[in-house]
Amino acid sequence: MSQLRKHSMLEAGLSVAIGYTVAVVAQMSLYPWFGFDVSLVDNLILAGFFTVISLIRSYYIRRLFNHWHKTGVL
């Protein structure tokens, strides 16, 4: 049985939400080491852009693997 599209989106969304939180904390920790002075708001916005990209990527990779599973490729 394959995973429903709704479940794929939920799983990808949860994964990306956790990733967003980790990214913001990592950025706030790492940027100063590289001489970047980024405000909290700018940090949240930057992480937001990468989060949207990650959500789209995760969803389509999941759908691709489900397609391969259905067609017997995997």
N, C-alpha and C positions, 0 to 999 in steps of 0.2 A: 504494500500500500504506500502511495506517495504522500508527501506532506501537502496539505492544503496551502494555497497562495496566502491566505489570511495568516496561517501559522508561520509561514516563511517570513512575512512582513513583521509579525510580532517578535519572532526570534531575532531577526536582523535589527529591529528597533531597540530591543533590550540590550543587545550586544553593543550597539553604537552608543546608546545612552551611557552605558558603563564606560565605554571608550572615551566619550566626551569628557566625563568627569576626570578620568585618568589623564587625558591630554591637557586639560586646563591646569591641573596640579603640576604636571610635568613641565609645561611651558612656563608657569610662574617660577618654578625652581631652576630651570635650565637657561632661559633667556638672559638673565643677569650674568651668568657665567660667560656668555658670548658677547656681552656688552650691549644687549638690547634692553632698552627701557620701555616696556610695554605696560600700559595701564590695565587694570582688571577688565574694564569694559572692552578694550581692544582685544585682550586675551580671549574673552568670551566670544567675541565676534569671529576672530580667526578660527577658534576651535569649532564654532558653528558652521563655517564654510567647509572645513574638513569633515565635519560630522555628516553633513548632507551628502557629500561625495562618498563617504564611507557607507552610508545607508544604501545608496543606490548600488554601489559595487557589491555589497554583501547580499542584497536581494537578488541581483541578477546572477551572481555566482551560485547561490542556493538554487535558483530556478534551473540553471544550466545542469547542475548535478542531478536534480530531480528528473529532468528530461533524459539525461544519459541513463539514469536508473530505469526509467520506463522503457527505453528503447534497447536496453540490454548492453549498452556500451560499458557500463560499470557493473 
